Amino acid sequence: MTGDVAIIGAGIVGCSTAYFLAREGVRVTVHDPVGIAAGASGRNNGLVEHPYDAPSAPLFSESVTLLRELLGPAMPAEPVGALLLADGEAGARELARHYARFPELEPEVLAPAEVRAQEPLLADGLWGCRLRTGYPISPREATLAVAERARAAGARFALGEPVGLDALRERAEHVVVAVGASTTDVLAGLVAPGAVRPLWGVIVLIEMADGPRHPIIEGTVTRGLTTGTITDEAPFTLLPSPSWLAVGSTMLEGAEPRGEDWAPRLLAQGARFVPEIGRATVRGTLVCARPKSFDNRPLLGRVPGEERLWLASGHGGRGMSLGTASGRMIAEAVLTGDERGIPADLRTERLLGAPLPQSVTR
């Protein structure tokens, strides 16, 4: 290719795509009407975590490697471990059996005494399943660092300006849409409204005298994010990162929720698992629109029927975990015109004939 590439969206996926294109000498401009990491990439929990999904797992492994290269010491060398909670032994063992299909996670069942030894903050009587995953990072700082690497390679950023898809398509040879939950608004008429929808997450930022040693996660959370079957719209999580300690979270569809409305419920249920949460200092709330694809997997590749219009979205709650490898794959596809480097289960061709709520019109 010889022309310019315009990228819409300055989150972790858009900035990563810009970096991998610019380092190959491509003229790249990243457009975002707000700024870098203004969406989910700057407002999530900041945990780089296994996706618990076989087709997406290679993206995670590659992203961990790339983040070590891009972030240096800001990316932990080893996972801290994720502690999934269950009410009883049967639940903990069922979690261990479920995640045993990923041997790299090394699932380990912990009885209540072992759970308390690992996490003294927890209430009595809880069983656990510990997984070998979880790299706490600052999501906004990580995205800014990748953006700076893209700038150093020659990428330009046009921030705080209105973005029009038609105008960009006239000026650039290729356009990459990496806007997360706003995907179907930007691509109105080109993809169905249900292709990517916001799954709203609310977290409460707190301070405690002693924080947890692990990310602590109610066992139902990972199932909801990977299967799309949400049995609890507000399961408990307590996730530490270099930026904040967050209690959450919600998995809400529909209109954007108010963080202030959900904070009391999240804190009250959190105190049942970690009593100290009831005495914590509350610093605020964050609302994050996770870009949930129709089948809960990333959508990577050409927009169907469009030769020079590309899509990189639908990462759900795993943007930080999968985004750098997604950017590398999209960059390679744009450079070569060949999408075969993208796993078939992640390609945008899935949009053709997919069970979406409304047919595509052009």
N, C-alpha and C positions, 0 to 999 in steps of 0.2 A: 504494500500500500504506500501511497505517496502523499495523501492529503491529511488534513487535520482530523482530530477526534475530539468531540465534545462529550463530556460526561455530566449527566444531571444527577446531583446528589453528592454531598461531601461528607458522607459517613465512612465507616471503615471499608466498605466494599468499593465505593467510588474512589476514595483516596488510594486504596491498594491498586485498583485498576490503573489509575493515573501513573502511579510509580512504575509499574511493570511496563507500561507503554513508553513512558518518557525515557526510561533507561535504555530503550532500544532506538532512541532518536526521534520518536514520533512527536509531532506538535500536538500537545494536549491542553485543553482548557476544562477545568472543573467548575461547573455552575451550581450555585446553591442560593436560593433567595434569602436564607437566614445566615448561615455560616457553617464552619466546620464542626462536625459532631453535634449539630443542633437537634437531631432527632434521637432515635434509639441508641445510636453509637455513643452519645454523651450522657444518657440518662438511664442506662441499664445497671445491673448489679456488678458488672465488671468481672465476671467469672468465666474464664476460658474452660469449657467443660465438654466432655464427650457428648456427642449428639444422641447416643443410644439408638442409632439407626444405621443399618449396614451400608446402604448406598452413600450416606453422608460421612461415614467414619473416615475414609481416606482424606476428605477435605480437612477434617479436624487434625489428623496427624500432620498433614502438610502445613496447616496454619500454625501449629505449635512450633514447628521448625522455622517457619518464616518469621514469626513474632520474636523468636530468640535472635534472629539476625537483625531485625528491624529495630527492636527495643533494647537490646543489650541486657544489662542487669535488671531493667524494669520488668522483664519477663522471668518469673521464677524458674529455676533450673529443674525442679521436680514438682509434681503435683502435691498439694497438701492433703488430698483425700476428701471425698464428699461423704458425709454421714447422713444416710437416709433413715428416717425414724418410722417405727411401726408400733402399734399398740400391744402386740403380743408376739410370741415366738413364731407362730404360724405365718404371720404377716412378714416378719423379717426373713424367714426361710423362703417364702414365695418370692420376695424381692431378689434374694440371692440367686434363686433358680432362673428368674427372668433375665438377670444381667450376666449370668454365666455364659450366654451366647456370645459375649465379648470377652474372651479370656484375658485381654490386656487390662480389664478393669479389676481383676482379682477380687471378686466380691467376697466379703467376710462377714459372717453373722456374729453379732455381739449381744450377749446377754445383758440385762440391766446393770449389773455390777461393772461389766466391762465398758458399757456405754458411759456410765458416770466416771469411770477412771479416765476415759478419753476426753470427756466433756463434763467437768464438775458443775457447770452452770445448769445442766439439764435437770428436770424434775425426776423423781424416782419412778421406777417401773417401766420405763421405755426400753424397747428393744431396738436394735440398729442393724443396718447393713452398710458397711463401709466399702466405698469404691475407690480405686486408684485413679482419680482424676481431679481436676480443679486447680487452675492456676489463677490466683487473684491478681488482677491488674486494675489500674485506673482507666476506665473506658475512654473518657474524654482525652486524657493525656496520651493514651496509646494512639488514638485517632489523629491527634495533633502531630505526634511524632512521625506517623506514616505520611501525613500530608507534607511535613517538612522534608522528608526524604524525596517525595515526589517533586517538590519545588526545587530541591538541589539537583534533581535529574533534568530539570527544565520545564516541568509542568507549570501552567499558569492557573490561578484561581480567580474567578469572578464571583464575588460574594456580595450578598445583600442587594442583588439586582433581580428584577422579574425574569423568569425563565420561560421562554416559549419554545415548544418542541418544533413547530413548523419553521420558525426562524433559524433554529440551530441546524435543522436538516438542510436548509438552503445553503448555509455557510460551511458546514463540515462534511467531510466524506463519510464519516461514521458517527453515530450518536449512541452512547451507552446510557440506558436509564437505570440508575441505581438509587432510587429514592425511597425504598422500603415501603412503608404503609401507604404512601401517596402514589404508588405505581399505577393503579387503575385510573386515577384522575389524570395523570400525565399522558397515559396511553388510551384515553377515552376513545372508543370506536375501533381500537386495534386489538384490545383484549377484553374479555368479558368482565363485568364488574366483580364477579366472585373469584377472579384469578388470584388476587392478593387482597386480604382484608386486615384491618387493624385488630390485634388481640391486645387489649389494654392491660398494662401492668401498673399497679400502684405500689410503691414502697415507702416506708417511713424511715427517715434517717434519724438515728439515735446515738447517744453516747452512754457507755457503761464503764464502770471502773475496770472491769476485766472483760475482754472480748472472747469469743469462741476460738478454739484452735482449728476447727474445720468449718467449711460451709455446712450448715445444718439445714436439711431439707425434709419436709414431710413426704413420705414415700409416694403419695399420689401425684406429685408435681411432674416428675419426668414422664409419666405415662400420658398426662394431658398434653404436654408439649409435642410428643412424638406421634401419638396415635390420633390426636384431635378429639378424643373422647374425654371431655372435661367433666369429672364427677364432683369436683369441689372448685367453686369459682374463686376461693380465697384460701388456698392451703398455706401452711406456715413455712416460712424460710427465714433463716438468719445468716446473712452473707457478709463476711468482712472483705473489704478491698482497701487498697492504699488511699482511696478517696473518702470512703465512708463505711459505716456499719449500718446495714439496711435490714429492716423487718418487712416481710411481705409474704406473699405477693398476690396479686389478683390475676385472673385470666378471664377478662370480660370482653364480650363482643358488643357491637352497637355503638352508641354515642360515647364520646370521651367522658370518663368519670371525673369527679372532683376528688383530688387527693384528700382534702380535709374531711370529706364525708366518710371515707374508708379508713382513715387513720385509727379512730377509736376501736373499730372491730379488729383490725390487724394487730394492734397492741394488746387487746384483751386476750385474743386467742394465743398470741405469742407468749404471754405470761403463763399460760397453762403448761407450755413446754419448757420455758426458761423463766422462772419466777422473777429474776432480776430485771426483766424487761418492764415489769410493772413499776420499777423505781428508776427507770432510765430517763435521761434528759432527751427530749424530743427536739430535733433541729429543723424539721420540715418534712415535706413529702415531695416525691417525684412521680410524674405520670409518664409512662413510656408506651408508645404504640408499636408493638411488635408486628412486623410484616408477615402474616400467616398466609402461606399459599394454600390453594384448594386441597392439596394432598400432603401438606406439612413437610415438604422438602423444597430446597432451593430451586429456583427457576433460572437457568443459565443458558444463554445462547441467543440466536436471532429471534426477534419477534416474528411469529409465523407470517409468512408472506412478504416479509420486508428484508431486502438483501443487506441493507446497511444500517439497520436499526436493531440494537441489541438490548437485552434485558438481563439484569443481575439483581434478583430480589427474592422474596419469599423465605428468608432465613428464620423467620419466627423469633424465638428467644435465643438463637444461636448465631447472631451476626458477628459478635466478637470471636466466637469459637471457629467459625467457618469462613469469615469474610476475606481474610488475606489470600487464602488459596482460591476462593471464588474469583477475586480480582485477577490473580495470576492466570487462571483458566480463561477468563473472558478476554484478557489482554492478548493471550496467545491465539485465541480464535479470531480476534479482529486482525491481528498481524498476518495470519496465514490464510484467513478466509475459510478455515477448516474447523468444524465443531466436534470432530471425532475425539479430541482430547478431553471433552466433557463427558462424564459417565452418562449413559443413556437414561438412567433413572432420574437424572437431574436436568436434562435438556428441556428447553422450552417447547419442543415439539409435543410434549405431553399436553399442552394447551389445546391441541387439535383433537376434537372429539371427547374432551374431558367433561365430566359431569358438572358443568357450571350452571348457575341459576339463570343465565340469560345468554342467548346466542350472540356471537360477534357480528357486528355490522361494520361496513366500511364506508 
